[in-house]
Amino acid sequence: MSDSASGPAPTTATTPATTTATTTVTRNGTPTVTTTAAAPPQLAGRAGYDPAFLAPGPLVPVPLPSDGTEVVVLPYTHFSVVLRPDRRLAAATVVGIDGGSLVDLDRGGDAWYLDPRVRPDEQAGAELYARNDLDRGHLVRRRDPVWGAPAEAREANADTFSYTNAAPQHARFNQAMELWLGLEDHVLAYARRYKQRLVVVTGPVFADDDPEYRGVRIPLRFFKVAGYLRPQPDGGELSVLASAAFVLDQTPLVEEVLASAAPDVPELGAFRTFQVPVADVAELTSLDLGPLPAADRLPALVAAAAPGVPADGDVPAWRSVGSPGDLLL
């Protein structure tokens, strides 16, 4: 499948780095805090995510909007960000994880920076996260692209601290093992243990009525889709694509930050995680996920777990996930 979508073609940014940026958060016209972004690394020449990363499996393209929404594709080391300038956040990120060559690196001081390849007002910077309970949640998990030669791994580590790769996530949502962090750890542990290659697509589920805070509409839900190769039934070459998708909800936590009721959003339940059909994520986000929806293991696995549900019947219901043992992969 080609790396394209209907509507305007995305822009791929390659402008070299520039200077630091200082912003001031104001409340009723009175400055309350000044924040300064770190100097960005030199980003020129970044190759970004490779759609052929799962070869000999099929191409898994960069996830682009299927509804013509304008985006900017920003390549980094081993991953790419699909930025929606109108929301000042990523519509999606996609990373290739090489479980056989992962490198353990320290965080390196959390030097978050504005990407100079797009305007500051097209990305949400430090001012969004100052003096509140919102974390700069990595969309591409910091450790996922950190593989390869030492210099390459260090470059990938630093690249993940771009504000374009951050999304406002409540501290308890972002840090809780049973939610976002726990799911990420499970995906990374799988890649490391089996020396597998994985493609992981992550992003917010945007809604028109997402609540606004400091000039940014805060997404209430996030998604993650993992694609990987699994052995053929006859024991042949690893070439069968499989996928799994998850949606996580932070609605009750965001209400605390806003100190008022959030807009009416379909409830998943307080702080809960669901394994969902990949096709549902494509519909919720209006993203072209390439071959991942057709490779979804969930319908067949639900049918196997519940003989009364036909494998070729209706899309299975969203499954609540409380621990890795609840996953169907």
KEKE-3310 file (N, C-alpha, C; in steps of 0.2 Angstrom, whole numbers, plus 5000, padded with zeros to 4 digits):
npx = (5004:5003:5011:5000:4986:4969:4964:4973:4991:5002:5014:5032:5043:5060:5068:5083:5088:5085:5084:5082:5066:5056:5042:5028:5016:5001:4988:4973:4980:4991:5008:5012:5021:5037:5043:5056:5061:5072:5087:5085:5090:5101:5091:5090:5090:5085:5079:5067:5052:5052:5042:5044:5048:5044:5047:5050:5036:5021:5021:5019:5012:5015:5004:4991:4979:4963:4953:4956:4961:4973:4990:5007:5021:5034:5050:5060:5073:5071:5057:5042:5032:5015:5009:4996:4994:4983:4978:4988:4995:5001:4993:4995:5008:5022:5032:5046:5051:5065:5067:5078:5090:5089:5094:5099:5097:5100:5087:5092:5090:5078:5076:5066:5061:5055:5051:5060:5056:5043:5031:5031:5018:5011:5013:5011:5019:5030:5023:5010:5011:5015:5015:5003:4994:4997:5006:5020:5017:5025:5022:5027:5035:5049:5059:5057:5062:5075:5088:5100:5116:5127:5128:5117:5107:5107:5104:5091:5085:5086:5078:5065:5061:5055:5043:5032:5031:5024:5010:4996:4994:4986:4995:4993:4987:4997:5008:5003:5004:4995:4989:4993:5007:5009:5004:5013:5025:5022:5022:5035:5042:5039:5044:5058:5060:5057:5065:5059:5053:5043:5029:5023:5009:5003:4992:4982:4964:4955:4942:4928:4923:4932:4939:4945:4961:4972:4973:4974:4965:4961:4964:4954:4955:4966:4975:4983:4991:4998:5008:5014:5024:5020:5022:5019:5006:5011:5024:5033:5042:5043:5030:5017:5006:5001:4990:4985:4974:4972:4962:4963:4957:4956:4947:4940:4951:4956:4945:4948:4959:4953:4944:4931:4916:4919:4916:4902:4906:4908:4908:4921:4924:4931:4947:4951:4957:4955:4955:4952:4944:4955:4950:4940:4948:4953:4941:4937:4948:4949:4960:4971:4976:4983:4987:4984:4971:4965:4973:4970:4969:4959:4945:4945:4951:4943:4932:4937:4938:4926:4914:4902:4902:4903:4918:4918:4908:4899:4909:4919:4914:4921:4935:4938:4953:4963:4975:4991:4987:4975:4975:4973:4982)
npy = (4994:5011:5026:5036:5047:5052:5069:5084:5083:5078:5088:5086:5090:5097:5107:5114:5115:5129:5141:5142:5143:5155:5155:5163:5160:5167:5173:5181:5192:5193:5189:5172:5161:5158:5149:5139:5132:5118:5119:5113:5097:5094:5092:5090:5079:5068:5051:5045:5035:5018:5012:4999:4991:4979:4969:4953:4955:4964:4981:4994:5008:5026:5032:5042:5055:5050:5058:5070:5080:5092:5089:5088:5079:5074:5068:5058:5049:5033:5034:5043:5058:5063:5077:5088:5103:5112:5107:5108:5097:5080:5070:5057:5045:5035:5021:5011:4996:4988:4974:4965:4973:4983:4997:5001:5017:5031:5044:5057:5070:5075:5085:5094:5100:5113:5109:5115:5114:5117:5130:5138:5141:5130:5119:5112:5119:5121:5129:5124:5113:5118:5120:5112:5097:5090:5079:5079:5068:5055:5051:5042:5031:5034:5024:5015:5018:5017:5010:5000:5006:5014:5029:5031:5026:5035:5047:5044:5043:5057:5063:5059:5068:5079:5092:5089:5076:5075:5073:5080:5072:5067:5066:5054:5046:5044:5039:5028:5010:5001:5007:5017:5017:5004:4996:5000:4995:4982:4979:4983:4974:4962:4964:4964:4952:4942:4946:4953:4962:4976:4987:5002:5011:5027:5038:5053:5052:5062:5074:5085:5091:5091:5097:5114:5121:5132:5136:5125:5111:5097:5081:5067:5054:5040:5031:5015:5005:4990:4982:4966:4952:4935:4917:4907:4895:4882:4883:4890:4903:4919:4928:4932:4945:4952:4961:4972:4982:4996:5006:5020:5029:5045:5054:5057:5061:5072:5081:5085:5093:5103:5108:5108:5101:5089:5090:5081:5065:5049:5036:5026:5021:5024:5028:5017:5003:4997:4983:4984:4983:4985:4991:4999:5009:5015:5021:5029:5039:5043:5039:5032:5016:5007:4990:4986:4985:4974:4964:4961:4952:4951:4948:4934:4928:4931:4924:4911:4911:4912:4902:4904:4915:4920:4919:4926:4935:4949:4964:4962:4966:4979:4975:4975:4978:4973:4968:4961:4948:4948:4952:4948:4942)
npz = (5000:4996:5003:5005:5006:5004:4999:5003:5001:5013:5021:5022:5034:5034:5038:5045:5062:5074:5086:5104:5113:5122:5133:5140:5153:5155:5166:5167:5162:5170:5171:5176:5176:5168:5154:5147:5132:5128:5118:5101:5094:5080:5066:5053:5039:5045:5044:5047:5051:5044:5031:5027:5037:5043:5034:5029:5028:5024:5018:5030:5030:5034:5045:5039:5038:5032:5028:5022:5031:5035:5037:5044:5041:5051:5051:5062:5071:5068:5070:5065:5066:5064:5062:5068:5064:5067:5079:5086:5091:5089:5077:5075:5079:5073:5075:5073:5081:5086:5093:5095:5095:5105:5115:5131:5138:5148:5153:5150:5155:5152:5141:5134:5118:5106:5090:5077:5063:5061:5065:5081:5086:5080:5088:5104:5117:5132:5140:5141:5150:5162:5180:5184:5184:5172:5162:5151:5140:5132:5116:5105:5114:5125:5125:5115:5101:5103:5098:5089:5083:5095:5093:5085:5093:5104:5097:5093:5106:5110:5101:5104:5113:5107:5107:5098:5099:5111:5122:5131:5146:5160:5175:5183:5174:5165:5172:5178:5181:5177:5166:5153:5154:5159:5148:5138:5143:5142:5128:5124:5132:5126:5113:5116:5123:5113:5103:5093:5079:5079:5074:5080:5082:5088:5096:5100:5102:5094:5097:5092:5103:5113:5128:5130:5135:5141:5127:5120:5114:5124:5122:5127:5126:5121:5108:5104:5092:5088:5077:5071:5066:5064:5067:5053:5051:5047:5051:5043:5036:5045:5041:5042:5045:5060:5071:5085:5095:5106:5117:5128:5142:5149:5154:5167:5174:5167:5170:5183:5181:5174:5182:5181:5174:5161:5143:5136:5133:5126:5138:5144:5156:5172:5170:5163:5152:5136:5125:5108:5092:5078:5067:5072:5078:5067:5062:5073:5073:5060:5052:5040:5042:5034:5031:5044:5050:5043:5047:5060:5075:5084:5081:5078:5089:5099:5095:5097:5110:5114:5109:5104:5097:5080:5070:5058:5060:5068:5072:5086:5103:5113:5124:5141:5148:5161:5165:5159:5156:5151:5138:5121:5109)
capx = (5000:5007:5011:4996:4979:4965:4965:4980:4997:5006:5021:5037:5048:5067:5072:5088:5087:5086:5085:5077:5060:5054:5035:5025:5009:4997:4982:4970:4984:4997:5012:5013:5027:5040:5046:5061:5062:5079:5089:5084:5096:5101:5086:5091:5092:5082:5075:5060:5050:5053:5036:5046:5052:5042:5049:5046:5029:5019:5022:5014:5013:5014:4996:4989:4971:4959:4947:4959:4964:4980:4995:5014:5025:5040:5054:5065:5077:5067:5050:5039:5026:5010:5007:4990:4995:4977:4977:4995:4997:5001:4987:4998:5015:5023:5039:5049:5055:5069:5068:5085:5095:5087:5099:5097:5100:5096:5083:5097:5089:5072:5077:5061:5062:5051:5054:5060:5054:5036:5030:5029:5011:5008:5015:5010:5026:5031:5018:5004:5012:5018:5011:4997:4995:4997:5012:5021:5017:5028:5018:5032:5039:5056:5064:5055:5066:5082:5091:5105:5123:5127:5127:5110:5102:5107:5100:5084:5083:5085:5073:5059:5059:5052:5036:5028:5030:5021:5003:4994:4991:4986:5001:4991:4986:5003:5012:5000:5007:4989:4986:4997:5014:5009:5003:5019:5030:5021:5024:5042:5045:5038:5049:5064:5061:5057:5069:5054:5052:5036:5027:5018:5006:5000:4990:4975:4957:4952:4935:4927:4921:4937:4939:4951:4965:4978:4973:4975:4960:4964:4961:4952:4956:4972:4975:4989:4990:5004:5008:5020:5024:5019:5024:5014:5004:5015:5031:5037:5045:5039:5028:5010:5005:4995:4989:4981:4973:4970:4960:4964:4953:4958:4941:4939:4957:4956:4940:4951:4963:4949:4940:4924:4914:4921:4910:4899:4910:4906:4912:4924:4924:4936:4954:4951:4960:4951:4957:4947:4945:4959:4945:4937:4953:4953:4935:4938:4953:4950:4967:4972:4981:4985:4985:4983:4964:4963:4977:4968:4969:4954:4939:4946:4953:4936:4927:4940:4937:4918:4912:4895:4903:4906:4924:4916:4902:4900:4915:4918:4914:4928:4936:4941:4960:4965:4982:4993:4984:4968:4976:4972:4987)
capy = (5000:5017:5031:5042:5047:5057:5076:5087:5079:5080:5091:5083:5095:5095:5113:5113:5118:5136:5143:5141:5147:5156:5157:5165:5158:5172:5172:5187:5197:5193:5183:5168:5157:5158:5142:5139:5125:5117:5119:5106:5094:5095:5087:5089:5072:5062:5047:5044:5028:5015:5008:4992:4989:4973:4965:4951:4956:4969:4988:4997:5015:5031:5033:5048:5056:5048:5063:5076:5084:5094:5087:5089:5073:5075:5062:5058:5043:5027:5036:5049:5061:5066:5083:5092:5110:5115:5105:5109:5090:5074:5065:5050:5044:5028:5019:5004:4994:4982:4971:4962:4978:4989:4999:5004:5023:5036:5049:5062:5076:5077:5091:5095:5106:5114:5107:5121:5113:5120:5136:5137:5141:5124:5114:5114:5119:5120:5133:5119:5109:5122:5121:5108:5089:5087:5077:5078:5061:5053:5046:5037:5029:5035:5018:5011:5019:5018:5004:5001:5008:5019:5035:5031:5025:5042:5052:5042:5045:5064:5065:5058:5074:5085:5093:5087:5069:5075:5074:5081:5066:5068:5062:5048:5042:5043:5035:5022:5004:4998:5011:5019:5014:4997:4993:5001:4990:4975:4979:4983:4968:4957:4964:4962:4945:4937:4949:4954:4969:4979:4994:5004:5018:5029:5045:5054:5052:5069:5075:5092:5094:5091:5103:5118:5123:5136:5137:5118:5106:5092:5074:5063:5047:5039:5024:5012:4999:4987:4977:4962:4946:4929:4912:4903:4888:4877:4883:4893:4910:4924:4933:4934:4951:4952:4968:4973:4989:4998:5013:5022:5035:5049:5059:5059:5065:5079:5085:5088:5099:5109:5110:5108:5095:5089:5089:5074:5060:5042:5034:5020:5020:5028:5026:5010:5002:4992:4981:4986:4981:4990:4995:5005:5015:5019:5025:5035:5044:5045:5038:5026:5012:5002:4983:4984:4983:4967:4959:4961:4945:4951:4944:4926:4926:4932:4918:4905:4911:4911:4898:4906:4921:4918:4923:4931:4939:4956:4966:4960:4971:4981:4971:4978:4975:4975:4966:4958:4942:4949:4953:4943:4943)
capz = (5000:4996:5009:5003:5008:5000:5001:5002:5002:5019:5021:5026:5036:5034:5039:5050:5069:5075:5093:5109:5113:5129:5133:5147:5154:5159:5169:5168:5160:5174:5171:5182:5175:5161:5153:5141:5129:5126:5111:5098:5091:5072:5064:5046:5036:5048:5039:5050:5051:5037:5030:5025:5043:5045:5029:5023:5029:5020:5020:5035:5029:5039:5046:5037:5038:5027:5027:5019:5036:5033:5042:5043:5043:5054:5052:5067:5070:5069:5070:5062:5069:5059:5066:5066:5066:5069:5085:5090:5093:5084:5075:5076:5078:5071:5077:5072:5087:5084:5099:5095:5096:5109:5119:5138:5139:5153:5149:5148:5158:5149:5137:5129:5114:5100:5083:5073:5057:5061:5069:5088:5087:5078:5092:5111:5121:5139:5143:5142:5156:5168:5186:5184:5184:5165:5160:5144:5139:5126:5111:5104:5121:5124:5124:5109:5095:5105:5096:5084:5085:5101:5091:5082:5099:5107:5093:5094:5113:5111:5096:5107:5118:5104:5109:5094:5101:5118:5122:5138:5149:5167:5178:5186:5168:5161:5176:5181:5178:5174:5161:5148:5155:5159:5141:5134:5145:5140:5121:5124:5134:5121:5108:5119:5125:5107:5098:5088:5076:5080:5072:5085:5080:5094:5096:5103:5099:5094:5096:5091:5109:5118:5132:5129:5141:5138:5120:5117:5116:5127:5120:5132:5125:5117:5105:5102:5088:5087:5071:5071:5062:5068:5063:5049:5054:5045:5053:5038:5037:5048:5036:5043:5049:5065:5074:5090:5096:5112:5118:5135:5144:5154:5155:5174:5177:5164:5173:5189:5179:5171:5188:5179:5170:5154:5138:5136:5129:5127:5144:5144:5163:5175:5170:5160:5146:5132:5118:5103:5085:5074:5062:5076:5079:5061:5061:5078:5071:5052:5050:5036:5045:5029:5032:5051:5052:5041:5051:5067:5078:5090:5080:5078:5096:5103:5093:5099:5117:5115:5103:5101:5093:5074:5068:5052:5062:5069:5075:5093:5108:5116:5129:5146:5150:5168:5166:5152:5155:5148:5131:5116:5104)
cpx = (5004:5006:5007:4989:4975:4966:4972:4985:5000:5012:5026:5042:5055:5071:5077:5085:5088:5088:5080:5071:5058:5047:5033:5018:5006:4991:4979:4975:4991:5001:5013:5019:5030:5044:5050:5062:5070:5081:5088:5090:5095:5097:5086:5093:5089:5078:5068:5059:5050:5047:5038:5049:5050:5043:5052:5039:5027:5021:5017:5016:5013:5007:4994:4981:4968:4953:4950:4961:4971:4985:5002:5018:5032:5044:5059:5069:5072:5059:5048:5033:5022:5007:5001:4991:4989:4975:4983:4998:4998:4995:4989:5005:5016:5030:5040:5053:5059:5071:5075:5091:5094:5093:5097:5101:5096:5092:5087:5094:5082:5072:5072:5062:5056:5054:5054:5058:5046:5036:5029:5022:5007:5010:5014:5017:5025:5025:5011:5005:5014:5013:5004:4999:4995:5005:5013:5022:5020:5023:5022:5036:5046:5061:5063:5060:5074:5086:5096:5112:5122:5125:5119:5105:5102:5103:5093:5081:5081:5079:5066:5056:5057:5045:5031:5026:5026:5014:5001:4991:4992:4992:4999:4990:4992:5008:5010:5002:5001:4986:4991:5004:5014:5008:5010:5025:5029:5023:5031:5045:5044:5043:5056:5065:5061:5061:5065:5055:5044:5035:5022:5015:5002:4998:4984:4969:4954:4945:4933:4925:4926:4938:4946:4954:4971:4979:4974:4969:4963:4961:4960:4953:4962:4971:4982:4987:4997:5003:5015:5019:5024:5020:5018:5012:5008:5023:5035:5040:5040:5036:5020:5009:5000:4995:4984:4980:4970:4967:4960:4960:4955:4953:4941:4945:4957:4951:4943:4955:4959:4945:4933:4922:4916:4915:4908:4903:4908:4910:4914:4924:4931:4943:4955:4954:4955:4955:4951:4949:4950:4955:4942:4941:4953:4947:4935:4942:4953:4957:4967:4978:4983:4983:4983:4976:4963:4967:4975:4966:4962:4948:4940:4947:4947:4932:4930:4938:4930:4915:4906:4896:4907:4912:4922:4910:4903:4906:4914:4917:4921:4929:4940:4948:4962:4972:4984:4990:4978:4969:4975:4977:4989)
cpy = (5006:5021:5037:5041:5052:5064:5078:5083:5082:5083:5087:5088:5093:5101:5112:5117:5125:5137:5141:5145:5148:5158:5159:5163:5164:5170:5179:5193:5197:5187:5179:5163:5158:5151:5143:5132:5124:5118:5113:5103:5095:5090:5086:5082:5067:5058:5045:5036:5025:5010:5000:4989:4982:4968:4958:4952:4962:4976:4990:5004:5020:5032:5041:5049:5053:5053:5070:5081:5086:5092:5088:5082:5075:5069:5063:5051:5037:5028:5042:5051:5064:5071:5086:5099:5114:5113:5106:5102:5085:5071:5058:5050:5036:5027:5012:5002:4988:4979:4967:4967:4984:4990:5003:5011:5027:5041:5055:5069:5079:5084:5092:5101:5107:5112:5113:5120:5116:5126:5134:5137:5135:5118:5116:5113:5118:5124:5129:5115:5112:5122:5118:5101:5086:5085:5078:5071:5059:5049:5041:5036:5030:5030:5014:5012:5019:5011:5005:5003:5013:5026:5036:5030:5032:5047:5050:5044:5053:5066:5064:5064:5080:5086:5091:5079:5069:5076:5076:5075:5068:5063:5055:5043:5040:5039:5029:5015:5001:5001:5011:5016:5007:4993:4994:4996:4984:4974:4979:4977:4962:4957:4962:4955:4940:4940:4950:4961:4970:4985:4996:5011:5020:5036:5047:5053:5059:5069:5083:5095:5093:5097:5107:5120:5126:5136:5130:5114:5100:5085:5070:5056:5046:5032:5022:5006:4996:4982:4973:4956:4940:4923:4909:4897:4882:4877:4887:4900:4915:4929:4935:4940:4950:4959:4967:4980:4990:5005:5014:5028:5039:5055:5061:5063:5072:5084:5088:5094:5105:5112:5111:5102:5095:5088:5081:5069:5053:5039:5027:5017:5023:5025:5019:5010:4997:4990:4981:4983:4987:4994:5000:5010:5019:5023:5030:5040:5046:5044:5032:5022:5006:4995:4981:4982:4976:4962:4958:4954:4945:4947:4937:4924:4926:4926:4912:4905:4910:4908:4900:4912:4919:4922:4928:4935:4946:4957:4965:4966:4973:4977:4975:4974:4978:4973:4963:4952:4942:4951:4947:4945:4937)
cpz = (5000:5002:5007:5006:5004:5003:5000:5004:5009:5017:5025:5027:5036:5036:5045:5057:5069:5083:5098:5109:5121:5129:5140:5147:5158:5161:5171:5167:5164:5173:5177:5181:5168:5160:5147:5138:5128:5119:5107:5095:5083:5069:5056:5044:5040:5043:5041:5050:5044:5036:5029:5032:5045:5039:5032:5023:5024:5022:5025:5034:5035:5040:5044:5037:5032:5025:5024:5024:5034:5039:5040:5045:5045:5055:5058:5066:5073:5070:5067:5066:5064:5063:5063:5068:5069:5076:5090:5093:5088:5083:5076:5076:5076:5072:5075:5078:5085:5091:5100:5096:5100:5114:5126:5138:5145:5149:5147:5150:5155:5146:5132:5125:5109:5094:5079:5065:5056:5066:5076:5089:5084:5082:5099:5115:5128:5143:5145:5148:5162:5174:5186:5184:5177:5164:5153:5142:5132:5122:5109:5111:5120:5122:5118:5103:5097:5104:5091:5087:5090:5098:5089:5088:5103:5103:5093:5101:5113:5106:5100:5112:5114:5106:5105:5095:5108:5117:5129:5141:5157:5170:5180:5180:5165:5165:5179:5177:5174:5168:5155:5148:5155:5152:5137:5136:5143:5132:5120:5126:5129:5115:5110:5120:5119:5102:5092:5085:5077:5077:5077:5083:5086:5093:5100:5099:5099:5093:5096:5098:5114:5121:5130:5135:5139:5131:5116:5119:5118:5125:5127:5132:5120:5114:5104:5098:5087:5081:5072:5067:5066:5064:5059:5052:5053:5047:5049:5040:5040:5043:5036:5047:5054:5068:5080:5092:5103:5113:5126:5136:5149:5156:5162:5177:5174:5168:5179:5187:5177:5177:5186:5175:5163:5149:5138:5131:5131:5133:5142:5151:5165:5174:5167:5153:5142:5126:5113:5096:5082:5070:5066:5077:5073:5060:5066:5076:5064:5050:5045:5039:5041:5030:5039:5052:5049:5044:5058:5070:5082:5087:5080:5085:5100:5101:5096:5107:5119:5109:5100:5097:5086:5072:5062:5054:5063:5072:5083:5097:5111:5123:5134:5148:5157:5169:5160:5151:5152:5140:5127:5110:5100)
residu = (MET:SER:ASP:SER:ALA:SER:GLY:PRO:ALA:PRO:THR:THR:ALA:THR:THR:PRO:ALA:THR:THR:THR:ALA:THR:THR:THR:VAL:THR:ARG:ASN:GLY:THR:PRO:THR:VAL:THR:THR:THR:ALA:ALA:ALA:PRO:PRO:GLN:LEU:ALA:GLY:ARG:ALA:GLY:TYR:ASP:PRO:ALA:PHE:LEU:ALA:PRO:GLY:PRO:LEU:VAL:PRO:VAL:PRO:LEU:PRO:SER:ASP:GLY:THR:GLU:VAL:VAL:VAL:LEU:PRO:TYR:THR:HIS:PHE:SER:VAL:VAL:LEU:ARG:PRO:ASP:ARG:ARG:LEU:ALA:ALA:ALA:THR:VAL:VAL:GLY:ILE:ASP:GLY:GLY:SER:LEU:VAL:ASP:LEU:ASP:ARG:GLY:GLY:ASP:ALA:TRP:TYR:LEU:ASP:PRO:ARG:VAL:ARG:PRO:ASP:GLU:GLN:ALA:GLY:ALA:GLU:LEU:TYR:ALA:ARG:ASN:ASP:LEU:ASP:ARG:GLY:HIS:LEU:VAL:ARG:ARG:ARG:ASP:PRO:VAL:TRP:GLY:ALA:PRO:ALA:GLU:ALA:ARG:GLU:ALA:ASN:ALA:ASP:THR:PHE:SER:TYR:THR:ASN:ALA:ALA:PRO:GLN:HIS:ALA:ARG:PHE:ASN:GLN:ALA:MET:GLU:LEU:TRP:LEU:GLY:LEU:GLU:ASP:HIS:VAL:LEU:ALA:TYR:ALA:ARG:ARG:TYR:LYS:GLN:ARG:LEU:VAL:VAL:VAL:THR:GLY:PRO:VAL:PHE:ALA:ASP:ASP:ASP:PRO:GLU:TYR:ARG:GLY:VAL:ARG:ILE:PRO:LEU:ARG:PHE:PHE:LYS:VAL:ALA:GLY:TYR:LEU:ARG:PRO:GLN:PRO:ASP:GLY:GLY:GLU:LEU:SER:VAL:LEU:ALA:SER:ALA:ALA:PHE:VAL:LEU:ASP:GLN:THR:PRO:LEU:VAL:GLU:GLU:VAL:LEU:ALA:SER:ALA:ALA:PRO:ASP:VAL:PRO:GLU:LEU:GLY:ALA:PHE:ARG:THR:PHE:GLN:VAL:PRO:VAL:ALA:ASP:VAL:ALA:GLU:LEU:THR:SER:LEU:ASP:LEU:GLY:PRO:LEU:PRO:ALA:ALA:ASP:ARG:LEU:PRO:ALA:LEU:VAL:ALA:ALA:ALA:ALA:PRO:GLY:VAL:PRO:ALA:ASP:GLY:ASP:VAL:PRO:ALA:TRP:ARG:SER:VAL:GLY:SER:PRO:GLY:ASP:LEU:LEU:LEU)
# end
